[in-house]
Amino acid sequence: MARTLPCLVTVFFVLFAIPLVPASSAQDTAPGSDARTITFNEAIQLALENNAGLRQARNEIDGRSSAVTQRRSDFLPNLTASFSGSQRFGTTFDTNVGGFVDESTLVASASLSSSVNVFDGFGNIARLRTAQINLEQSELDLQRTEQDVIFEVMSQYLDIILSKENVRIQEENLQSQKQQLEQTEEFVRVGMQPQSDLFQQEAQVASAELALLQAERQFQVNQVQLIRTLQLDPFEMYEFDVITIEEDDLSIEQYALDTLMQQAFDRRPDLQSEERSIASSEQGIREARSGYFPSVSLNASSSGSFTDQLDGFSFADQVFDARRTESIGLQVSIPIFDRLQTRNQVQQARVQRENARLSYEDQRQNIAVQVREAYLDLMSAEKELDVTRAQERAAERALEATQERYNLGAATLVELTQAQSEFVDASSNRVQARYEYVFQQRLIDYYVGILDPTQPLFD
């Protein structure tokens, strides 16, 4: 009886001093003083500034803007000024002296000419419109590239947050396993559990430590991937502001598939770019057909010359009066037979238009499939929220019950370990479901084409 009382006191202490379910005791490591903290909005802005694809798209816009300016200038007349001068040396027969004399002659001339294309079969209009459409297409491509970059940053930022949450779960699991180890050591010491349970629990602690190390490594890898996407200096230290999603933060929205598809058809910049490609190919046909029409150009020129052989006439008198000539002319060129070049160019332009139309239809079909799949995935993610919520609640209750049974000696350590593993998996699945739902919401926005740099990560 004297030996039984201390054992009962020890069991009472173990039962009420050690928590029955994992408790969160691990705190996030304080950011290093030498590390730069980057928020989600800052990450978006850095990506928009540093992404090589975006810079190339902006350069493409600059180039096509210059092309528009060039095509507009085709409607303007040109103006050319030319000057020439020479000193002539030689022997000539002079009747005044009745013999040959050596002489030198200074000759100079100047001219000013201009020409303007009056009509070229509307080819210049087609070329200008093509350049304008190409510029619009480049601007739309830039918008879609921006959305690509925003979505990539969003996805990687969500990966960082999810991996950070996984680190927290593994820290709580490790803390719980260590507490369980202390409890098992006490049970083994008083003879309530066999020595094998202690060895088994020590293995569980080591396994939890390994899982935590793997979670921390994945967290670091995800940060490195985002650093690479943002094109940051690899020699500096960075930390990302991690925002956790709680149950109350989730915004469950109702979507209609038909509405989403119509929005995508109306808003997707890449589909609008395909439409511009069709319009550009239409102008290509118009430009090719200009070869069937006559061309008309207007030319004008004025020129004057000077020679020192005319006595009594100054340079100005000769160039602007005595030796000045002017002309104006209209040139009409009528194509009769060009070895079928115009016909072949028109056929090639029509083929390009047909290819552009097929590309548009293919892109439209791809968008419809993308939106439908994203919608179905979102519906599945919404159901997973309910399923994982019930799974986590059931796993928590099962762990509590198994812990109580183990404390009373009615359950084995294997059963308790299984219950703890199921609870950790359920918690991880619950966190995964929350972030998966947010990801699917952003995926819907991406496929519909409404991603905005100012849009928050969580609504």
C-alpha positions as CSV (number, residue, x, y, z in Angstrom):
1,M,0.0,0.0,0.0
2,A,2.9,2.4,0.8
3,R,4.4,1.7,-2.7
4,T,1.1,2.1,-4.5
5,L,0.4,5.7,-3.2
6,P,3.5,7.3,-4.8
7,C,2.7,5.6,-8.1
8,L,-0.9,7.0,-8.0
9,V,0.5,10.5,-7.2
10,T,2.9,10.2,-10.2
11,V,0.1,9.1,-12.6
12,F,-2.1,12.0,-11.3
13,F,0.7,14.5,-12.1
14,V,1.3,13.0,-15.6
15,L,-2.4,13.1,-16.5
16,F,-3.1,16.7,-15.5
17,A,0.3,18.3,-16.1
18,I,0.8,17.2,-19.8
19,P,-1.5,18.5,-22.5
20,L,-3.6,16.0,-24.3
21,V,-3.4,17.7,-27.8
22,P,-0.6,19.5,-29.6
23,A,-0.2,23.1,-28.5
24,S,1.4,25.8,-30.5
25,S,4.5,26.8,-28.6
26,A,7.0,27.6,-31.5
27,Q,7.3,31.2,-32.3
28,D,8.4,32.6,-35.6
29,T,12.0,33.6,-35.7
30,A,12.5,37.3,-35.5
31,P,13.7,38.8,-38.7
32,G,17.4,39.5,-38.9
33,S,18.4,43.1,-38.6
34,D,20.4,42.8,-41.8
35,A,17.6,41.2,-43.9
36,R,15.3,43.2,-46.1
37,T,11.6,42.5,-45.5
38,I,9.5,42.4,-48.6
39,T,5.7,42.6,-48.6
40,F,3.5,41.1,-51.2
41,N,2.8,44.5,-52.9
42,E,6.5,45.2,-53.0
43,A,7.1,41.8,-54.5
44,I,4.6,42.6,-57.3
45,Q,6.2,46.0,-58.0
46,L,9.7,44.5,-58.0
47,A,8.6,41.8,-60.5
48,L,7.0,44.4,-62.8
49,E,10.1,46.5,-62.7
50,N,12.8,43.7,-63.1
51,N,11.2,41.0,-65.2
52,A,13.1,40.6,-68.4
53,G,10.1,39.6,-70.4
54,L,8.3,42.8,-69.4
55,R,11.2,44.9,-70.3
56,Q,11.4,43.3,-73.7
57,A,7.6,43.8,-74.2
58,R,8.1,47.5,-73.4
59,N,10.9,47.8,-75.9
60,E,8.7,46.1,-78.5
61,I,6.1,48.9,-77.9
62,D,8.8,51.6,-78.4
63,G,9.8,50.0,-81.7
64,R,6.3,49.7,-83.0
65,S,5.5,53.2,-81.9
66,S,8.4,54.4,-84.1
67,A,7.0,52.3,-87.0
68,V,3.7,54.2,-86.7
69,T,5.6,57.5,-86.8
70,Q,7.4,56.3,-89.9
71,R,4.2,55.3,-91.7
72,R,2.6,58.6,-90.9
73,S,5.6,60.4,-92.4
74,D,5.0,58.5,-95.7
75,F,2.1,60.9,-96.4
76,L,4.4,64.0,-96.2
77,P,6.4,65.3,-99.2
78,N,10.1,65.0,-99.1
79,L,12.5,67.9,-99.6
80,T,16.0,67.6,-100.9
81,A,18.7,70.3,-101.4
82,S,21.9,69.6,-103.3
83,F,25.0,71.7,-104.1
84,S,27.9,71.0,-106.4
85,G,30.9,72.9,-107.6
86,S,33.9,72.3,-109.8
87,Q,37.0,74.0,-111.2
88,R,37.7,73.2,-114.8
89,F,41.2,73.4,-116.4
90,G,42.1,73.1,-120.1
91,T,43.2,74.6,-123.4
92,T,40.6,76.2,-125.7
93,F,40.8,78.1,-129.0
94,D,40.2,81.8,-128.6
95,T,39.0,83.6,-131.8
96,N,39.9,86.9,-130.3
97,V,43.6,86.2,-130.1
98,G,43.6,83.7,-133.0
99,G,45.1,80.8,-131.1
100,F,44.9,78.4,-128.2
101,V,44.9,79.7,-124.6
102,D,45.0,78.1,-121.2
103,E,42.1,78.9,-119.0
104,S,40.2,77.7,-115.9
105,T,36.5,77.8,-115.4
106,L,34.6,77.9,-112.1
107,V,31.2,76.2,-112.2
108,A,28.7,75.9,-109.3
109,S,25.1,74.7,-109.1
110,A,22.3,74.3,-106.5
111,S,19.0,72.6,-106.6
112,L,15.9,72.1,-104.4
113,S,13.5,69.3,-105.2
114,S,10.4,67.8,-103.6
115,S,8.0,64.9,-104.4
116,V,4.9,63.6,-102.8
117,N,3.0,60.4,-103.3
118,V,-0.5,61.4,-104.3
119,F,-2.0,57.9,-104.8
120,D,-0.5,54.4,-104.5
121,G,-3.6,52.2,-104.5
122,F,-4.3,52.9,-100.8
123,G,-1.1,51.0,-99.9
124,N,0.2,53.8,-97.6
125,I,-3.1,53.9,-95.7
126,A,-2.9,50.1,-95.3
127,R,0.6,50.3,-94.0
128,L,-0.2,53.0,-91.5
129,R,-3.2,51.0,-90.2
130,T,-1.1,47.9,-90.0
131,A,1.5,49.7,-87.9
132,Q,-1.2,51.1,-85.6
133,I,-2.8,47.7,-85.1
134,N,0.7,46.1,-84.4
135,L,1.2,48.8,-81.7
136,E,-2.1,48.0,-80.1
137,Q,-1.2,44.3,-80.3
138,S,2.1,44.9,-78.5
139,E,0.3,46.9,-75.8
140,L,-2.2,44.0,-75.3
141,D,0.8,41.5,-75.2
142,L,2.3,43.7,-72.5
143,Q,-0.9,43.6,-70.4
144,R,-1.0,39.8,-70.6
145,T,2.7,39.5,-69.8
146,E,2.1,41.7,-66.7
147,Q,-0.7,39.3,-65.7
148,D,1.6,36.3,-66.2
149,V,4.2,37.9,-63.9
150,I,1.6,38.9,-61.3
151,F,0.2,35.4,-61.2
152,E,3.6,33.8,-61.0
153,V,4.5,36.0,-58.0
154,M,1.1,35.3,-56.4
155,S,1.6,31.5,-56.8
156,Q,5.1,31.6,-55.4
157,Y,4.1,33.9,-52.5
158,L,1.3,31.5,-51.7
159,D,3.8,28.6,-51.7
160,I,5.9,30.6,-49.2
161,I,2.9,31.1,-46.9
162,L,1.8,27.5,-47.2
163,S,5.3,26.2,-46.5
164,K,5.6,28.5,-43.5
165,E,2.3,27.2,-42.2
166,N,3.6,23.7,-42.6
167,V,6.7,24.6,-40.6
168,R,4.4,25.8,-37.8
169,I,2.4,22.5,-37.9
170,Q,5.6,20.5,-37.7
171,E,6.9,22.6,-34.8
172,E,3.7,21.9,-32.9
173,N,3.9,18.3,-33.7
174,L,7.6,18.1,-32.5
175,Q,6.6,19.9,-29.3
176,S,3.7,17.4,-28.8
177,Q,6.0,14.5,-29.4
178,K,8.6,15.7,-26.9
179,Q,5.8,16.1,-24.3
180,Q,4.7,12.6,-25.1
181,L,8.2,11.4,-24.7
182,E,8.3,13.0,-21.2
183,Q,5.1,11.3,-20.3
184,T,6.3,7.9,-21.7
185,E,9.5,8.2,-19.7
186,E,7.5,8.7,-16.5
187,F,5.2,5.8,-17.3
188,V,8.1,3.5,-18.0
189,R,9.8,4.7,-14.8
190,V,6.8,3.8,-12.6
191,G,6.3,0.6,-14.5
192,M,3.0,1.4,-16.2
193,Q,4.4,1.0,-19.8
194,P,7.1,-1.3,-21.2
195,Q,10.6,-0.1,-22.2
196,S,9.8,-0.6,-25.8
197,D,7.3,2.3,-25.7
198,L,10.1,4.6,-24.7
199,F,12.3,3.5,-27.6
200,Q,9.4,3.9,-30.0
201,Q,8.5,7.4,-28.8
202,E,12.1,8.4,-29.1
203,A,11.9,7.3,-32.7
204,Q,8.8,9.4,-33.1
205,V,10.6,12.5,-31.8
206,A,13.4,12.0,-34.2
207,S,10.9,11.5,-37.0
208,A,9.2,14.8,-36.1
209,E,12.5,16.6,-36.0
210,L,13.3,15.3,-39.5
211,A,9.9,16.4,-40.7
212,L,10.5,19.9,-39.3
213,L,13.9,20.1,-41.0
214,Q,12.3,19.1,-44.3
215,A,9.5,21.7,-43.9
216,E,12.1,24.4,-43.1
217,R,14.1,23.5,-46.1
218,Q,11.1,23.7,-48.4
219,F,10.3,27.1,-46.9
220,Q,13.8,28.3,-47.7
221,V,13.6,26.8,-51.2
222,N,10.3,28.6,-51.9
223,Q,11.9,31.9,-50.8
224,V,14.9,31.4,-53.1
225,Q,12.5,30.7,-56.1
226,L,10.7,34.0,-55.5
227,I,14.0,35.8,-55.1
228,R,15.0,34.5,-58.5
229,T,11.6,35.5,-60.0
230,L,12.0,39.1,-58.6
231,Q,15.5,39.3,-60.0
232,L,16.9,40.4,-56.7
233,D,20.6,40.6,-55.7
234,P,21.5,37.0,-54.7
235,F,24.2,38.3,-52.3
236,E,21.7,40.1,-50.1
237,M,19.4,38.7,-47.4
238,Y,15.6,38.8,-47.8
239,E,12.6,37.9,-45.8
240,F,9.0,37.9,-47.0
241,D,6.1,39.2,-45.0
242,V,4.1,36.1,-44.4
243,I,0.3,36.6,-44.1
244,T,-1.7,33.7,-42.7
245,I,-5.2,32.9,-43.7
246,E,-7.7,32.3,-41.0
247,E,-11.2,30.8,-41.4
248,D,-12.8,34.3,-41.2
249,D,-10.5,35.6,-43.9
250,L,-11.8,33.3,-46.6
251,S,-14.2,34.9,-49.0
252,I,-16.5,32.3,-50.5
253,E,-17.7,33.7,-53.8
254,Q,-20.4,32.4,-56.1
255,Y,-19.4,32.1,-59.7
256,A,-21.4,31.3,-62.9
257,L,-19.5,29.4,-65.5
258,D,-21.2,31.1,-68.5
259,T,-20.5,34.6,-67.0
260,L,-16.9,33.7,-66.4
261,M,-16.4,32.5,-70.0
262,Q,-18.0,35.6,-71.4
263,Q,-15.8,37.8,-69.2
264,A,-12.8,35.9,-70.4
265,F,-13.7,36.4,-74.0
266,D,-14.2,40.1,-73.4
267,R,-11.3,40.7,-71.1
268,R,-8.4,38.4,-72.0
269,P,-5.6,40.6,-73.6
270,D,-4.1,37.6,-75.4
271,L,-7.4,36.9,-77.2
272,Q,-7.8,40.6,-78.0
273,S,-4.2,40.4,-79.4
274,E,-5.3,37.6,-81.7
275,E,-8.2,39.8,-82.9
276,R,-5.7,42.5,-83.7
277,S,-3.6,39.9,-85.6
278,I,-6.6,39.2,-87.8
279,A,-7.2,42.9,-88.4
280,S,-3.5,43.3,-89.3
281,S,-3.7,40.5,-91.8
282,E,-6.7,42.2,-93.4
283,Q,-4.6,45.3,-93.9
284,G,-1.9,43.1,-95.4
285,I,-4.4,42.0,-98.1
286,R,-5.3,45.6,-98.7
287,E,-1.6,46.5,-99.1
288,A,-0.9,43.7,-101.4
289,R,-3.9,44.6,-103.6
290,S,-2.5,48.1,-104.0
291,G,-0.3,46.7,-106.7
292,Y,-3.3,46.4,-109.0
293,F,-3.9,50.2,-109.0
294,P,-1.9,52.9,-110.7
295,S,0.3,55.1,-108.7
296,V,0.5,58.9,-108.9
297,S,3.3,61.2,-107.7
298,L,3.8,64.9,-107.9
299,N,7.4,66.3,-108.4
300,A,8.7,69.8,-108.3
301,S,12.3,71.2,-108.5
302,S,14.1,74.4,-108.8
303,S,17.8,74.8,-109.7
304,G,20.4,77.4,-110.6
305,S,24.0,77.4,-111.7
306,F,27.0,79.8,-111.8
307,T,30.0,80.2,-114.0
308,D,32.7,82.8,-113.9
309,Q,32.8,83.0,-117.7
310,L,29.8,85.3,-117.8
311,D,31.1,88.8,-117.3
312,G,28.7,91.3,-115.6
313,F,26.6,88.7,-113.9
314,S,27.1,88.1,-110.1
315,F,26.6,84.8,-108.4
316,A,23.1,85.8,-107.2
317,D,22.2,87.1,-110.7
318,Q,23.0,83.8,-112.3
319,V,21.7,81.4,-109.7
320,F,18.4,83.2,-108.9
321,D,17.7,84.7,-112.3
322,A,19.7,84.3,-115.5
323,R,20.6,80.6,-115.1
324,R,17.7,79.4,-112.9
325,T,15.3,76.6,-114.0
326,E,12.1,75.3,-112.4
327,S,10.0,72.3,-113.1
328,I,6.8,70.7,-111.9
329,G,5.5,67.3,-113.1
330,L,2.9,64.6,-112.4
331,Q,4.0,61.0,-112.8
332,V,1.5,58.3,-113.4
333,S,2.5,54.6,-113.3
334,I,0.0,52.0,-114.6
335,P,0.8,48.3,-113.9
336,I,0.2,46.2,-117.0
337,F,2.0,43.0,-116.2
338,D,4.3,42.4,-113.2
339,R,4.9,38.7,-113.7
340,L,2.0,37.9,-111.3
341,Q,3.9,39.3,-108.3
342,T,0.8,41.2,-107.0
343,R,-1.4,38.2,-107.4
344,N,1.0,36.0,-105.5
345,Q,1.4,38.6,-102.7
346,V,-2.4,38.8,-102.4
347,Q,-2.6,35.0,-102.1
348,Q,0.1,34.9,-99.4
349,A,-1.7,37.7,-97.5
350,R,-4.9,35.8,-97.5
351,V,-3.1,32.7,-96.2
352,Q,-1.8,34.8,-93.3
353,R,-5.3,36.0,-92.6
354,E,-6.6,32.5,-92.5
355,N,-3.8,31.4,-90.2
356,A,-4.6,34.4,-87.9
357,R,-8.2,33.4,-87.8
358,L,-7.4,29.8,-87.0
359,S,-5.0,31.0,-84.2
360,Y,-7.8,33.2,-82.8
361,E,-10.3,30.3,-82.8
362,D,-7.7,28.0,-81.1
363,Q,-6.9,30.6,-78.5
364,R,-10.7,31.1,-77.8
365,Q,-11.1,27.4,-77.4
366,N,-8.1,27.2,-75.0
367,I,-9.5,30.0,-72.9
368,A,-12.9,28.2,-72.7
369,V,-11.2,25.0,-71.5
370,Q,-9.0,26.9,-69.0
371,V,-11.9,28.8,-67.5
372,R,-14.0,25.6,-67.3
373,E,-11.2,23.6,-65.6
374,A,-10.5,26.5,-63.2
375,Y,-14.2,26.7,-62.3
376,L,-14.4,23.0,-61.6
377,D,-11.2,23.1,-59.5
378,L,-12.6,26.0,-57.5
379,M,-15.8,24.1,-56.8
380,S,-13.7,21.1,-55.7
381,A,-11.5,23.4,-53.5
382,E,-14.7,24.7,-51.9
383,K,-15.8,21.2,-51.1
384,E,-12.4,20.4,-49.7
385,L,-12.8,23.2,-47.2
386,D,-15.8,21.5,-45.7
387,V,-14.3,18.0,-45.8
388,T,-11.0,19.0,-44.3
389,R,-12.8,21.0,-41.6
390,A,-14.7,17.9,-40.6
391,Q,-11.5,15.7,-40.9
392,E,-9.5,18.0,-38.6
393,R,-12.2,18.1,-36.0
394,A,-12.7,14.3,-36.0
395,A,-8.9,13.7,-35.9
396,E,-8.6,16.1,-32.9
397,R,-11.3,14.3,-31.0
398,A,-9.8,10.9,-31.9
399,L,-6.4,12.1,-30.6
400,E,-8.0,13.3,-27.3
401,A,-9.8,10.1,-26.8
402,T,-6.8,7.9,-27.6
403,Q,-4.6,10.0,-25.3
404,E,-7.0,9.5,-22.4
405,R,-7.1,5.8,-23.1
406,Y,-3.3,5.6,-23.3
407,N,-3.0,7.5,-20.0
408,L,-5.3,4.9,-18.4
409,G,-3.4,2.0,-20.0
410,A,-6.3,1.1,-22.3
411,A,-4.5,2.0,-25.5
412,T,-1.0,1.2,-26.9
413,L,1.6,3.7,-27.9
414,V,1.1,2.5,-31.5
415,E,-2.5,3.6,-31.4
416,L,-1.6,6.9,-29.9
417,T,1.2,7.5,-32.5
418,Q,-1.3,6.7,-35.3
419,A,-3.8,9.1,-33.8
420,Q,-1.2,11.8,-33.6
421,S,-0.1,11.2,-37.2
422,E,-3.7,11.4,-38.4
423,F,-4.2,14.7,-36.5
424,V,-1.0,16.2,-38.1
425,D,-2.1,15.1,-41.5
426,A,-5.6,16.5,-41.0
427,S,-4.2,19.8,-39.8
428,S,-1.9,20.0,-42.8
429,N,-4.8,19.1,-45.2
430,R,-6.9,21.8,-43.6
431,V,-4.2,24.5,-44.1
432,Q,-3.6,23.2,-47.7
433,A,-7.3,23.4,-48.4
434,R,-7.5,27.1,-47.3
435,Y,-4.6,28.2,-49.5
436,E,-5.7,26.0,-52.4
437,Y,-9.0,27.8,-52.4
438,V,-7.4,31.2,-52.4
439,F,-5.1,30.0,-55.2
440,Q,-8.0,28.8,-57.3
441,Q,-9.7,32.2,-56.8
442,R,-6.6,33.9,-58.2
443,L,-6.4,31.3,-61.0
444,I,-10.0,32.3,-62.0
445,D,-9.0,35.9,-62.1
446,Y,-5.9,35.0,-64.2
447,Y,-7.9,33.0,-66.7
448,V,-10.6,35.6,-66.9
449,G,-8.0,38.3,-67.5
450,I,-8.7,40.6,-64.6
451,L,-5.6,40.3,-62.5
452,D,-4.4,43.7,-61.4
453,P,-1.1,44.8,-59.8
454,T,-3.0,46.6,-57.0
455,Q,-5.1,43.6,-56.2
456,P,-4.5,42.2,-52.7
457,L,-3.4,38.6,-52.3
458,F,-6.4,37.9,-50.0
459,D,-9.7,39.6,-50.5
